Amino acid sequence: MFGRRKKSGSAADAADAAGEAEQFTDDAGDAGADTASEGVAAPRRVNLPPAPRPDGPWDISEVSRPGEGRVDLGGIFVPGVEGMELRVEVAGDAIVAATVVVRDSAVQLQAFAAPKKEGIWGEVREEIASGITRQGGIIDEVEGPLGWELRAQVPVQLPDGTGGVQLVRFIGVDGPRWFLRGVISGQGAVQPAAAGLLEQIFRDTVVVRGEGPMAPRDPIVLKLPDDAQMVAEGVQQDEQEGSRFSGGMGQLQRGPEITEVR
């Protein structure tokens, strides 16, 4: 099923945090422009060739049956796991990200075009970290199970209007002419036991870059599965039987909309 619903509970809150993370990359880009206008050269990481990926995520050329056990979203194939919800996020009319929610944790997946011979994750990490610290957040760059990642304390406004922090993990892997970024939120951002399944989903994702020309950092546009259906907000689970998304793989939802992606 594809549609909207009111978000309630910790799993929905986790998905919201993943969607909100986009604003920090946008803010970082603005900061770089401001620095350039002042005549000060912004620091830039040396982008090394993509590292080997023996455990994924995978390029479409490396998987013989990408649709086996995965949901086909065009630009990526997302692994299906028991009890998950799958939401998509849009920029304008284009679907640019997918969020997998499992209980009280979530991972947002977004794929981008990248240069042919160099990775961009090091530079992207630097920009995300800059954007979050400018917002008053705290960043810790560590080497985790998926390589170098950012563990962030992101400032958020609580429902009562007071300030708080949201713990988020930014993970990323450079592939052949693409870059896959993940944003882990909820319990998966703080508890290794809860993070294991989300990390495996990230590793098992298949990216379809395509052969057409794309500028580095352009988002790889996604699509809805052929049998996805629109449902009204508030439709109950027992009214959604019959779709392959309403069983063990959960229901496909439309998540927080992104008004602009740079």
N, C-alpha and C positions, 0 to 999 in steps of 0.2 A: 504494500500500500504506500501511496505517496500523498502526503497532505500535511496539514497543520494540526497541532493540538496544544492545549495549555500545558506548560511545563510545570511539573511538581515533583518534589523529591530530589534526592541527592544526585541521581543519575542525570536528570535534566539540568541541574545546576552545573554539573561537570561539563556537559556539552556546551552550555552558555559560555563558560570560561574559555573553552577552546576557540569559540567564535570571536570573543573579545580580543584574543591575542593579536589579531590582524592589525589593530590600530597601532601597535608598537613598531611594526615594520614600516608603516606609513609615516609615523612620526620620525623614525630614524632617517628616512629618505629626506624629509623636510629639513632635519638638522644638518644633513650633509650639504643640501643646497645652500642653507644659511652660511655654513662655514666657507663654502666655495666663494660666495658672494663677498665675503670679508677678506678674500685673498689668502686664506690659510688652507694649506693642503691637508685634507683629512687623511688619517692613517689608513693604510690598505694592507690587508693580509696578502701574502703571496699564495695564489691559488694553485695548488699542486694537482697533478693528474688524479682522477678518481681512484680511490683505493680498491683493492679486490673486495668482492662481496660474496664470500663462500656460503653465507647463510641468508642471502637476500638483503633487501628487497630485489626483485627480479626484473629484468628487461623482458619484453614480450618474446624476443628471440631466444631466450634461455629456458622457456617453459613450453613443453609440447602440448599441454592441455590447460591453458590458463583459466578456462571457465569451469573446470572441475572443482567444486567446493568453494567457488568464488562468485561474487555478484559482478556482472559486467556493467561498468559505468563508462565504457568507452575509453577514456584516457587512463583509467586504472581498473584493475580487477581486485575487488576487496574480499578477503577471506570471510566466509560465514562461520560463525560460532554459535553454539547453543545459547539462547536467551538474549541475543543482542538486538539492539535497535540500530537502524541505519538511517541517518539523516543527511540531507544534502544542503549546501549553502550556495547562494547565488550572488553574482555581481552583475547588476543590470538584468539582462536576459540569459546570461551564461551561468551554468553550474560549474563552480571552480573548486569545490572542496566537499569531502564526505566526512562525516563524524560517526564513529562506531561507539555506541554507549553500551556498556556491560555492567549491570548493577549500578554501583555508585562510582564508576570510573568511566572515562571517555578518552578516545584518541581521535584527533582531527587529522585527516590525511589530505595533503595538497601537493600536486606535482607541477614542476616548472620546467621550461626549456633551459638548457645550459650549454656553454661552449663545448666544442667537440673534444678538446684536449685538456681541459682543466675543470676542476670542481669549484663550486661556489659556496659550499657550506661554511668554510672558515670565514669568508667575508660576510655572509648572511648572519652568522652568530654574532659577529662584532656589531652589526647594525641593530639587531634585536636587543642586544645588551645595552647599547647606547640609548635606544628609545625607552627602554624600561627604567633605566637609571634616571633619565631626564624626567620621568613621571614620578620619581621618588621611590621606585622599587629597588630591590636588592637582587643581584645576580651572582651565581656561583658557577663557574665553568669547570666541569669535571669530566673525567673519562669514565663513561658508564658502559652498560652491556652492549650498546649499539655504537660505541665510539664516543667522540667528544660531544657533549651536550651542555645545555644551559638549564640550570635549576633556578627558578625565579620566584621571588615573592612580589606579586603584582598588586599594586594598590587598587582597591575596588570600593564602591559605595554599597553599604549594606542596606537592606530594605528599610531600616529605621532612619536612614539618612546619614548615619555615622560612617566613618572610614574603617576599612579593614584590609586584609591582604588575602590573596588567592595564591596558593602554591601551584606552580605549573612547570612542566618539563618540556623543553624544546629539543627535539631530536631530529637528525637529518642524515641522509646518505646521498652521495653523488653517484650517479650512474652514467651510462653512455649517452651523452647529450641530454640528460635530464637530471633533475634534483628532486628528491622526495623529502618533504618535511612532515614531521608529526608533532602534535601538541598534546601532551598527556596531562589530564586534569582529574580532579576528584581524588579518591583514595589511591589511584595509581600513581599520583605524583608524590606521595609521601610513604607508601607502604610497598616494599619490594614484592611481597606476595601478591598484591593486587595488580602490580605493574606487569607481571610476567606474561599474562594473556595478551595484554595490549601490545607489548613489545613483539610477541610472536605474530600478531596480526600485521604489525608494521613490516616485519621481516618477510612475511608471506604475501605481501602485496605485489602485484605485477603492474609495471608501468608501460603504457603504450605511447611512446613519444610521437610516432608517425615520421614520415620522410619529408614532409613539407618544411619550408623555411620558417623559422621562428626566432625572434630576438631572445637573447638570454634573459631569463626571469619572467618571460611571458608565461602565464598560467596555462597548463594543459587542460583544455576544456573537457568537461565530463558530460554525460548524457544519462537520462533515466533508462532503466531496463525496459525492454519491450513490453513486459506485462505489468508495469507499474500503473497504478490507478490513483486518481485524486480522491481524497476523502475529506469530508468537512471536519473542521475543528471540533474536538470533543466526542468523536465517534468512538464507541467502546470496542475493546478488543474482541468481544464475542460477536460483533457485527462485521468483523473483518476476515472471517474464515474464508478459505478458498484461494487466497493468494499464497504464493510460495514464501512471501515475506512475513506471513502471520504465524508461521510455525516456529521451528527451532531457530531460524535465523532472525526472528523478530520482525518488526514492521518498519517499512521505509517511511521516514518522516522528513518534512521540510524543516530545516533548522533555522537558526538565526540568520537573517539576511545581511549580507555585506554590501554596503552602498557603493564602495569603491575599493578596488584592489590595484596596487601599483606594482 
